[in-house]
Amino acid sequence: MRITLSDTGKRFNRDWIFRHLSLVFAAGGSYAITGPNGSGKSTLLQVIAGAITPSEGTISYSAQEKELEADQAYRRLSIAAPYLEVIEEMTLVEFLHFHLTFKPLRLPVEQVVTLVGLDSATRKQIRYFSSGMKQRVKLAQAIFSNTDTLLLDEPCTNLDEQGITMYHRLIEEYCQDRLVIVSSNDPQEYGFCREVVEMKDFKS
């Protein structure tokens, strides 16, 4: 999928978060959105995801040179972010099977659980997971969704050293053919990205 922003801006009340942003995120590319806390990284990622409407300019999606409607684009992207909740009353297996009703997974649920290192917690309600385990669940849901675009906001939040190693392995093995956009100011989260977008370049 190709995502095009044309003179795009977002403000809350009278405060502009970013303005005059014109970018193309090409299919198969890897991009980092960087900047200090409060610079608008997460806001831009949510605009790209279609969760927030831009205040000015446009955002469009296309695949194989054909324009996509917003609902078609939604089916082709997945996102993991610290502020997105998981259903804590479900077990991990229940949650992933529930997710399957919205988007297919690239691998069977049992294999996904193994790859994110949560075999011992399959029957435990997610509310009893540690913060690092919950982050693994969010990454599993996003990375293993059968989508061609992956959006990651601070993907190593709450992960220990083992979890960070797992993250890099999953990116290397399952994301090479996808459009990947990472919002972060931590190089260990976006070091694999081939292009960098600096939010300071789009301040009003």
matplotlib code that plots the C-alpha trace (Angstrom):
import matplotlib.pyplot as plt

x = [0.0, 1.1, 0.2, 0.3, 0.0, -0.5, 0.0, -1.4, -1.7, -3.3, -4.3, -6.0, -8.0, -5.6, -2.4, -0.9, 0.8, 2.3, 1.6, 2.4, 3.4, 3.7, 5.1, 4.8, 5.2, 5.9, 4.9, 7.7, 9.5, 10.5, 10.2, 10.9, 9.0, 11.3, 11.3, 11.2, 8.2, 5.3, 6.5, 3.5, 4.9, 2.0, -0.6, 0.9, 0.9, -2.8, -3.6, -1.8, -3.9, -7.1, -7.9, -7.6, -8.8, -6.3, -7.3, -6.0, -4.6, -5.4, -4.3, -4.9, -4.2, -3.5, -2.5, -1.4, -2.0, -5.7, -7.1, -8.5, -11.4, -10.8, -12.4, -10.4, -7.2, -8.1, -8.1, -4.6, -2.9, -2.3, -1.0, 0.6, 0.8, 1.0, -2.3, -4.3, -6.0, -6.3, -9.4, -8.1, -11.0, -10.0, -7.1, -4.4, -5.8, -9.3, -8.1, -6.2, -9.1, -11.4, -8.9, -9.2, -12.9, -11.6, -8.3, -6.6, -3.3, -0.3, 0.3, -1.9, -2.6, -0.6, 2.5, 2.1, 1.9, 5.1, 7.0, 6.2, 7.3, 4.0, 3.4, 3.2, 0.4, -2.1, -4.9, -4.3, -6.5, -4.6, -5.4, -2.9, -0.1, 2.8, 3.2, 5.9, 3.7, 0.9, 3.2, 4.1, 0.4, 0.1, 3.1, 1.7, -1.7, -0.1, 2.9, 1.1, -2.0, -2.0, -1.6, 0.8, 1.2, 2.5, 2.4, 4.4, 4.3, 7.2, 7.2, 9.6, 7.7, 7.9, 10.0, 13.0, 16.2, 14.7, 11.6, 13.6, 15.6, 12.3, 11.0, 14.1, 13.7, 10.1, 10.8, 13.6, 11.6, 8.0, 8.2, 10.7, 8.0, 5.7, 5.4, 6.6, 6.3, 7.8, 7.1, 9.9, 12.9, 14.8, 17.2, 16.9, 13.2, 13.7, 17.4, 16.3, 14.3, 15.7, 14.2, 13.6, 11.0, 11.9, 8.8, 10.7, 10.6, 6.8, 6.2, 4.1]
y = [0.0, 3.6, 6.4, 10.0, 13.1, 16.4, 19.7, 17.9, 19.4, 18.7, 21.0, 20.7, 23.8, 26.6, 24.7, 23.2, 19.9, 19.9, 21.7, 21.6, 18.0, 16.4, 12.9, 9.6, 6.3, 3.8, 0.2, -2.0, 0.9, 1.4, 4.8, 6.3, 9.3, 10.9, 13.8, 14.7, 14.0, 16.1, 16.7, 15.0, 11.6, 9.6, 12.1, 11.8, 8.0, 8.1, 10.4, 7.9, 5.1, 7.0, 7.1, 11.0, 13.3, 15.9, 19.5, 20.6, 18.9, 15.4, 11.8, 9.1, 5.4, 3.4, -0.1, -1.3, 2.3, 2.2, 4.6, 2.8, 3.9, 4.4, 1.1, -0.7, 0.9, -0.1, -3.7, -3.5, -2.0, -3.0, -0.9, -1.5, 1.4, 1.8, 3.7, 0.9, -1.4, -5.2, -7.0, -8.0, -10.3, -12.7, -15.2, -14.7, -17.5, -16.1, -12.6, -13.7, -15.8, -12.8, -10.7, -13.2, -12.2, -8.8, -9.6, -12.9, -13.8, -14.8, -17.9, -20.1, -18.7, -21.4, -20.5, -16.8, -17.4, -19.4, -16.8, -14.0, -16.2, -16.6, -20.3, -20.5, -17.9, -19.1, -19.8, -16.8, -13.8, -10.9, -8.7, -10.8, -10.2, -8.0, -4.8, -6.4, -9.4, -7.1, -5.3, -8.7, -9.3, -5.9, -6.7, -10.1, -8.8, -6.1, -7.9, -11.2, -9.6, -10.4, -6.8, -5.1, -2.0, -2.0, 1.0, 0.9, 3.5, 3.1, -0.7, -1.6, 0.1, -2.1, -4.8, -6.2, -7.2, -10.5, -8.8, -6.3, -9.1, -10.8, -7.5, -7.3, -10.9, -10.5, -7.4, -9.2, -12.3, -11.0, -7.4, -7.3, -7.2, -4.6, -0.9, -0.3, 3.1, 3.4, 6.4, 6.7, 8.7, 5.5, 4.3, 0.7, 0.7, 2.2, 1.4, -0.8, 2.0, 3.3, 6.8, 9.2, 11.9, 14.6, 16.2, 19.4, 20.0, 20.4, 22.8, 25.9]
z = [0.0, -0.7, 1.6, 0.4, 2.6, 0.8, 2.8, 5.8, 9.2, 12.6, 15.4, 18.7, 19.6, 18.4, 18.7, 15.6, 16.2, 12.7, 9.4, 5.7, 5.8, 2.3, 2.3, 0.4, 2.2, -0.5, -0.5, 1.0, 2.5, 6.1, 7.8, 11.2, 12.5, 15.1, 17.5, 21.2, 23.4, 22.5, 18.9, 17.3, 16.4, 17.8, 16.4, 12.9, 13.2, 14.2, 11.2, 8.9, 10.5, 9.9, 13.6, 13.6, 10.8, 9.6, 10.2, 6.8, 3.7, 2.6, 3.1, 0.5, 0.1, -3.0, -4.1, -7.5, -8.8, -7.6, -5.0, -1.9, 0.2, 3.9, 4.9, 2.3, 3.6, 7.2, 6.2, 4.8, 7.9, 11.5, 14.4, 17.8, 20.3, 24.1, 24.3, 22.5, 24.8, 24.7, 26.1, 29.5, 30.4, 27.6, 27.6, 25.1, 22.8, 23.1, 22.2, 19.1, 17.9, 18.5, 16.4, 13.6, 13.1, 12.0, 10.2, 9.3, 10.8, 8.8, 11.0, 13.2, 16.7, 18.5, 16.4, 17.0, 20.8, 20.6, 18.5, 21.0, 23.9, 25.7, 25.6, 29.4, 29.5, 26.9, 29.3, 31.6, 31.4, 29.9, 33.0, 34.9, 32.4, 33.2, 31.2, 29.1, 28.4, 27.3, 24.9, 23.4, 22.8, 21.0, 18.8, 18.1, 17.0, 14.7, 13.3, 12.5, 11.0, 7.3, 6.3, 4.0, 6.2, 9.8, 12.1, 15.3, 18.0, 20.5, 19.9, 22.7, 25.5, 28.7, 26.9, 28.6, 26.8, 25.7, 24.4, 22.4, 20.8, 20.0, 18.4, 16.1, 15.1, 14.2, 12.2, 10.3, 9.6, 9.0, 7.9, 5.0, 2.3, 4.1, 4.5, 8.0, 9.8, 13.3, 15.6, 18.1, 19.4, 20.4, 17.6, 18.9, 17.8, 14.4, 13.5, 10.6, 8.9, 5.6, 5.8, 8.7, 9.0, 11.6, 13.2, 13.8, 10.0, 10.1, 12.9, 12.1]

ax = plt.figure().add_subplot(projection="3d")
ax.plot(x, y, z, "-o")
ax.set_aspect("equal")
plt.show()
